[in-house]
Amino acid sequence: MSAHFRITLPDGSVREVAPGTTPADIAAAIGPGLAKAAIAARVDGELRDIGRAFEGDAQLALVTARDEADALELARHDFAHVLAEAVQALFPGTQITFGPATDDGFYYDFAPKDRPFTEEDLPAIEAKMREIIAKDEPLIREVWTRQALIDRWAAQGESFKAEWAQELPEGEELTVYRAGKGEGAWLDMCRGPHLASTGKLDPQAFKLTRVSGAYWRGDQKNAMLSRIYGTGWLNRKQLDAHLHMLEEAGKRDHRKIGQEMDLFHLQSEAQGSVFWHPNGFILWRQLEAYMRRRLDAADYAEVKTPQLMDARQWEQSGHWGKYRENMFVVPDEVPNTEDEGAVISADADLMALKPMNCPAHVLIFKQGIKSYRDLPIRMAEFGCCHRNEPHGALHGIMRVRQFTQDDAHIFVREDQVVAEVRKFCELLDSVYEHLGFTDYAVKLALRPEKRFGSDEMWDIAEEELRQAVQQSSLSDAIKAKFEELPGEGAFYAPKLEFHLTDAIGRTWQVGTIQSDRVLPDRLDASYVGEDGERHRPVMLHRAILGTFERFIGILIEHHAGRFPMWLAPVQAVVATIVSDADDYARQVAARLRAAGIRVDTDLRNEKINYKVREHSLAKVPALLVVGKREAEEGRVAVRRLGSDRQEFVPLDEIVARLNVEATPPDLC
């Protein structure tokens, strides 16, 4: 048996190394530049510490800052550990719990000794973190026994860590990372990997952002902890770009703009449900009318299904077992009201508010005998659904409990799947372009570990979705970004996800299409084939907007409230300079209204500059200013949103112009 390990590099070359050799040693042997640049390693595909010795023959890929996804995850993980070390140094007696990396940074949960942390504490913690980074402390991986780890945490008064360690499997390899050397070294239980030392972090590439409460292990019955959030990057330039994006996001916050434009509000009497004001519902109706026209043109049949369905139906579909905790359950009985307050018995049959529309659409499909000639059947519904989201997870109109989906299900034969998915992709592409989104990514979410159906079924379904994207007329730029997400599919089907990029670079997963052979089988949906036998249809679950609530929130933030003319709740305001022009202002508004323009008048006895500011804040696209002179000449002074210029235009001309601008893009 060879005493050396064979390490294969990405170019196919092989190096024979002695036991105890690390990826760092190989980087140094290749050259000093790589030795300096390498920050971690992928060993047989697993991300590992650069200083962790090989355990046998392996495939090796060295990781540098150019491998940005890996580098960011490592840096953010390290920032979280440095944060925890800094907090314990500044606030002795604070217990640590956990601190993961996030999509744009990190957080750590603490149990403070005396008081919850506040945002006033953050500058001092940041300064201490920079001290620790400057010390360039080595981050050393150690393997401990479960009992030794429990004893260590208990001796240090770390009751939360001790509790977690006690629940880990007896035979599992438990690792800790030691920051620094000697008795004063700081320890944390962690799977890793980490950078070689704290000095590998850029001390100017992070910022602590906020403090919040969080329950231990996410359970409100447990102790309340202090959670400190931060954002972390590879360098100051990336941090500055992110902070600028956050500043822009704050200006575009849909809740703030929604209030300024009087679109909607939320309140505790209806947690997770939206109160749409007239202006907001105009926006909703315009979007809904546009989507309905697009669906009509694409040969969808619109349906409407019940809100409440018997629990047995949800059991049969599989949702009761997989989704029960997110469903609102209702007893099927008239409550006894003879006693004080309504009383519900314990033996009533159960019903549930629908969290999705698919089982109900299958029930419509099953009415009457379907032939292979009838397929595809495209069934659409603007369906109101309910999901029992935790209060803490709710966020404006982006994450709610009551929502309306632009939902549809397409029932197809096996030989029609690829063509139908391709048509859907092309319809979605056109809709996104009309709504102002030209940049998006398509991702294929593959089979999860726990799933229904055979591997053969999943192989077929996944390949169909791949082919549909490849065969579609989506742009080469969109196709070039296509990627696959292992394990991210639904329990019953793989899916294509469509991730929009908005005006400030954020991504939003909105549209989806899933290729499902499970639900038609569970609910016994069938059609008569050309051979006279019963066959199962494939059911394509699809949405373009996702939900109206969330998509409108995205539209608000993408456009910063400055909607395209056709979507704007108020498209024009006619404002007077003097009261002598009031009658003319009413005539102008009447002409615009007759042309289909949504117009208001502002005849208040206020200075025109005040009116301009107010309607600019309300994001009105066109302000038509009229005074005595304009009334005499049959003109208007036009001010466009965001411009200081004023244009004098004959009334007939501006009516014609706005009529064209206000026409929805599918009707142009």
N, C-alpha and C positions, 0 to 999 in steps of 0.2 A: 504493500500500500504506500502510495506517495506521501511524503512528509510535507509536500507543498500543495497549495490551492491554485487552481486554474481560474484566473479572472479574465472574463471576456469583455472587451471594450466595444462601444457602439460601432466602430469601424471594422469589427470582426477580429482584430488582433487579440492575442492571448498573452497574458503575463503570468508566470508562475511565481508565487510569493510564499513566504514562510508564514506559519500560523502567528497571529499577533499583528500582522500587517493591517493597516487601515486604508480607507479610501484617500485620506490625506497623504499617506506615504506614496501612493501611486500618483497622485496629482503632483507631488514634489519631484518624483522620478521623471515625469513627463516634461516638467519645466517650471521655472520659478513663477512665470506669469500665471499659469494655471493653479499653482499652489496658492497663490494669493487670491485668485478669483473664486476658487471652489469653496462653497459654503456648506454643502451637504452632498449626499449621494443617494442615488436610487440603486439599491442592491436587489436584483431579481424583481424589479418594479416597485419595491417598498422604499419609501423615503426614510433615510436614516441619518444619524449624526455622522459628520465627516470623520470623526475620531473613533468610531465604533469598529472594532476589529472584525474581519471576515470570519465566518464560522465554517466555511467550506467553499467548494467551487461556486462561482456566481457570475451573473451578468452585472456589469457595473456601468452606470452613467453618472458622471459628475455633474452636480447642480451648481450653476452660477447665478448671478443677479439677472442674467438674460432670460433665465427660466422664471419669468416673473410670477406666475401663479404659485409655484413652490416657494420662491424666495419671499413673497409677501406672507404666505402662511407661516413660514418659519419666523419671520421678523415679528409678526403680530403675536404669535405664541410667546416669543421672548419678551416683548413689551409687557404682556400680561404678567409674566413672572417677575419682571423688574418692578412693575406696579405693586405687586403683593409684597415684595421685599421692602420697598420704600415705605409702604403703609405701616408695616410691622416695626420698622425702624423709628418712624415718627410717632406712632401711637402704640406703645408697648401694651401687651395684653389683648390686642386685637386678634381674633381667630380668623384663619383663612379657610375658604371652602374650595371653589373652583373658578377658573378663569380661562375660557376658550377664546380662540380667534374668531372673528366674525367677518362678514363680507367686506367691511371697510375698516376694520380695526380689531378691537378686543374689549373685554370687560372682565372684572373680577368681583366676586361676591365676598363680603366680609361680615363678621360678627363683631362690631366694635365693643370695647369694654365699657365705655361710659356713655356714649351718645351716638346717634346716627351721624354719618358724615354728611357734609353739605358742600355746595359748590364753592364756598369760601375756602375750603381746605385744599382745593385742587392746585393752586399755584405752588404751595409748599411741597405737595407730593410730586409735582412735575420737577421741581428743582432737585429733590432727593433722587428721583429717577435718573436725572442727568449725572449726578454724582456717581451713582452705581455704574452707569454706562462708561463713564470716564475711568473708573477703576479697572475696566477690562477684566472682570472676574471670569475665570473659566467656568463653563457649565458642564458638569461631569455626571454622566449617567452611572447609576449604581443599581444593582439588583438586590432586593431585600426579601426576607421571608415574611409571610403575612403576619406572624406573631410579633416579629421584631418591629415591624412597621406600626402595628397597633400599640405596642409598648412605648415606642418613641412618641407617637402622637399623644397618648394618654399622659406621659410624663411631662410633656410641654403644655398640657392644658388645651390641646387642639381636639375638642370633643367631636366636632363635625367631621374632621378627617378620620378620627378613630372609628366613628360610626360607619363611615364609608368603607374603611379598610376591613372592618369586621364582616361586611357583606360580600367581599370579593371571594371568588372561588378559591378553595384551599390550595389547589395545585397550580394556580395561575402565576406566571412570572410577574412580580410586582417591581416596578422601577421608580426610583426617585431621582431627582436632579439636584445636585449640590452646586450652589453658586458661591465660588470662592474656595479657600482651603482652610484647614484647621478647625478648631472648635467653634470659631465664630461664623462658620459657613452657614448659609441659609439653605434650607431644604424644602422641597415640595414634591408631593407624589404626582407623577406625571408619566404618561406613555412616551412622550417625546414625539418626534425628534426636536432638537434645538440647534442653534448656531453654536460654534465652538466656544464663544465667550460673549459677554455683554458688550464688549467693545466693537463687535461686528455690527452693532446697531448704530444708525445715525441719530445722534442725540437731538438733532433739529427736525426729525422726521415724524414726530408724534405730537399729539395734543390730547389732553384729557378734556372731555366734552360735557359730561353731565353726571349727576348722581340720581339714583332712584331706589325705591324699595324693591325687594325681591324675597319671596319665601324660599326657605331651605327646601331644595329638591322640588320647587315649583308647587308645593302644596300649602294652601292657605291655612291649614291646621298647624303648620310648623312655624318655627321662629322666623321673624322678619329680619332680613339681612340688609346691608347697605351695598348696592351695586354701583361701582364706578366704571363708567364707559370712557373709552378713548378711541382715537383714530390713529392708525399707524401705517407708515409707508417706508419705502426704501431710501428716499431722499427728500430734501426740503422742497424741491420743485414739485414732486408728486403731492406732498402734503398741502402746499399752497394751492395747487389746482383743485384738490378736494375741498379745501376750506372755501374757496371761491364758489365751487359748485353748491356747497351747503348754504352759503349766503344767498345765492340765486334761488335755491330751493325754498329758503325761508320767505323770500319775496313772492314766490309763486305758490305758496301753500294754499291748497284748494279751500281750506277752511276760512282763511283770511280773505281771499278773493271772493269766496261764496258769500261772505257777509257784506263786503263792499258792493257787490253786484246784486245783493238781495235775492240769491238763488235758492237757498235752503237753510234749515237749521236742524240741530239735534238737541234732544233734552232727555233727562233721566226717566221721564214717564214712559218712554218707548226706547229702551236701551237697544242700540244697534239698528234702529230704523230711522229713515230720513223723512223730515217734513219738507216737502217741496213747495216753494213759494211760486207765485205765478211766473216770474222770470225764469226760474229754474225749470219749471215744467214746460215752458215754451222750448227751451233747449232740449229737454227730454223728447218732446213730441217731434221736433225737427229731426232728431237723430233716429227716432223710431220710424217716422214716415220714410226717411231715406232708406233705412234697412229693409222696410217692408217692400218698397219699390224694387230694391235689388233682389230680394228673395222672389218676388213675383216674376221678375224677368228671368230668373234662373230656374223657374218651374218648381218652386216649393209650394206645398199646400199648407196653409196656416190652420192650426187647431188650438183648442183651449181645453185644459184638463183640470180635474179637481185639486183643491189644496189639501184636503184630508183624505187619506187612504188607510184602509185596514192594515194593522200591523202584520197580518198573515201575508199580505202581498209583499211587504218589505222583507219578510223572512224568506219567501220564495225567491226573490230577486238576489238575495245575498247581502243586502245593505244592512239588515237588522243586526247581523253578526259582525259586520266590518265597520259599520258607521253609526251604530246605535247611540253612542255618547254625544254625537253632534245633531241628534234629531229631537225635535219638540214632540213629546208624546201626550196624547189627549185621551182621557177615558170616554168611551162611547156610552154615555148615560146622561140623564137629566139629574143634576145634583139636587139633593134634599135641601130645601131652604126653610124648613119649618123651624130648625134650630137657628141660633144666631150665626150668621155666615153660612156660605155654601158648604155642604158636606158631601164628599165623594166616597163611595164605598170602595172596598178593596177588591171586589170581584168583577168589575166591569171589563168588557173587551177593550183592547187598546187600539187607538188610531194614531197616526203621526202626520204632522205637517210635512209636506214633501220637501226634502232637501235637494232634489233634482227631478227632472221630468221624464227620464228614460223609461221607467217601468210603465207609466201611464201611456206613453206612445206605443209601447209594445201591445198594450191592451186594445188600442185603436186599430193597430195593424191586424190583430187577430179577429176583428169583426168581419165576418164573411171570408170566403175562400179567395186566396191570392194565387195568381198564375205567374209563371216565369215571365210572361209577356208584360205583366203589370210593373215589373221592377225596372229601374229603380223607383222607389217611392220616397219622396223627399218631404218630410213632415216637420214643420217649423212651429215654434211657440215662443212668444215673449212671456215666458212662464215665471210667475212670482214664486220664489222658494224661500225656505227658512232653514238656517243652520245655527245650532246652539253654540256660538263662539263665546269663549270666556270674556268677561267684561274687560279685563286687562289687555286683551288682544285687539279690541275694537279701535279703529283709527279713522275718524272723520267719515267720509263716504267711501273710503278705499277698502275698509274691512267692516262689514256690517252683518247683521243677523237676518234681515229681510232684504232680498235683492231680486232683481228681474234679469233673467238670462236672455240673450239672443240665441236661443237654443234651437237645435234641429237634429233630427235623426234620419239618416238615409238607409233604407233597407235595400240591399243589393244582392245579386247573385255573386258567386265566387269570381266569375270572369269579369265582373264590372268594377271590382274594388279599386284597382289602380286608376282607371279612367275617372271614377267619381272623386277620388282623393285629389287627383290632378286638377279637376275642374274647381274643387273647393279652394285649393291653393291659389288658383288664378283669380277667383272671385275675391278672396281675402286680400290679395295683393292690390287689387283695384280699389277696394274699400279703404284700405290703409292710406293709399295715395290721396284719395279724395279728402280724407280727414287730416291730412298734413303730415303723415308719417311715411318717409321714404326709406328709412333705415331700420331694418329688423333682421333677426336671426332665426333660422329654423333649426330646431333640435329634436332628435328622435329619442324619446324616453323608452328604454328597453325593460324587459321583464324583471319584476321584483322577486325577491327570494320567496315570499309567501304569495301564492297566486293560484288562480283557478286555471284549468286547461292543461293540455299536454305540451311537451317541448316542441313537438312537430307543429302544433297549432301556432305556438308563439313564433317559430321560425318563419312560417308562411306570413303571418300578420306583420312581423317586423320588416320582412323583405318587400312586401307590398307597399308599405309606407316609404321605404327608401326609393323604390322605383318611381313612385308617384312624384316625388320631389325632383328626381333626375329628369323625368320626362316632361315636367311642367315648363311653362314659359317664364318662370321666375328669372330674374336677371342673373347673369354670371356672378355678379358681386354677392348676391344673396346666397346662391348655391355654394360659393367658395367658403362661406362661413358655416355651412351645414356641419353639425356635430352630433355625436351620439352620447346619451347619458345612461350608462349601465345602472340597472336597478331602480330607475325612476318612474317606470310605468305604473299604471293603475293595477289593482289586483286582478282585473279581468281583461285588460287589453293594453298593448303598447300605444303610444300616442305621439303625434307631432305637436310640438309646442312652438308658438310664435312669440318671440321676445322683441318688443318695440324698443327703440332707442329714442328718447325724447330730446327736446331742444337743448338741454344742458347735460346730455350724456348719460342719464340714468336709463336703466333697462326695466321693462315691465313685461311680465309674462301674461298675455291676454288670450289670444286665439288658441284653439286646440282642435285636433281631430283624432279620434280613437277608433281603431279597427277591432270590433268586438264580436267574438263568436260564442262567448259564454252566456250573456244575458238572453239571447234568443233561445238558447238551449234550456236554460233554467226556467224560462217562462213559456216554453213550448210554442214558440212562433215558427210557422212553416209556410211554404208556398208549394204549389204543384208544379213540378219541373216538366220539361219537354218529354221526359220518359213516363209521365203519368204518376210518378212517385212523389212522396213528401220530401222536401229538402229544407234545411235551415237557411234562412238568410244571414248574411253578415250585416251587422248593425254598426253604422258609422255615427259616433257621437261627435257633434261638431258645434263650435261657437266661434264667432269672429271677434266680437267685442268682449266676450266673457260675461260680464254683467254690466248693465247700464250704469249703476251707481259708480262702480270703480272706474269704468271707462270715462265717464263724464269727469270724475276727479282727475284722471290722467290728462284729458283734454284741457281742463282748466289750467293745470300746471304746465303742460307743454306750450300752450298759447299764452300763458300768463294772463288769462282772461280776455285776451284780444282775439276773439274768435273770428274765423272767416265770416264774411258778411252773411252768408246763408244760414249760419248757425246762431248768430248773435241774437239774444232775446229781444233787445231793442236795437233796431238797425240804424235808426236816425232819430235825432231830436231837432225840432224846429224851435229856436230860442229867439226871443225878441230883445232888441236893444231899448226900445221905448214902447210904451203902451199903445201909441198910435198905430203900431204895426200888428196889433193883436189879431185883427180880422184877417189880414193878409197871411199871418202865420197859420191861422186855422184853415185858410184856403190851400196853402202849401201842403199842410198835413193831410187834408182830404184828398188832394191829387196823389200824394204818395201812397195813401191807404188804398185808393182805388187801383193803384198799380201793384198792390200786393206787398207793399213795404210795411214792416212793423215800426210805427213811428209814434212818438210822443211830442207834446208841445210843452214849452217852458215859458209861461207868460208872467212869471213872478216879477215883482218889483225889486229886482236885484241887479247889481252891476253885471255886465256881460262877462267880465273876467272871472267873477265868482261862478257864473253858470258854466263857463268853459272848464274850470277846474273840477267842478262837481261831476259833470258828465264824462270828463276824462277819467276820473276815479272810477266811475261806473262802467268804463270801457265801451262806451258807445262809439261805433265805427265812424259815423258821420254826424257832424253838428252843422245844421243849416241856420245861419244867423241872418235875421231880417230886421231892418229898420224902415224909416220913412222912405229913404231913397230906394231901397230894394223893392218896397211895395209899389212905388211909382213906376219903376223900370221893369217890373216883373222878373226880378232876378233874386238870387240868394247868394250869400257869402258862405262858402263851404270850407269847413275846417275838418281835416282828417285826424283820426286818433293817432297821437304820437308825432304829429307834425305842427310846426309853428306857422306854416304857410297858410294863407287864406286865398281862395280862388273865387272870383265872381262869375257865376254861371247862370244863364237863362233857366227859368223854371222848367220848361219842357225838356231841356237837355239834361238837367240833373235827375229828373224823374226817369228818363230813359236809361241813363247811366246806372243809377242805383237798381233799377229793375234788372239789368243784366248782371250786376255784381251780386245781387241777392238770389239769383237762380241757383239751386242746388247743382252740384257738378254732374250728377247723373242725368240732369235734364237739359244741360247745355248743348 
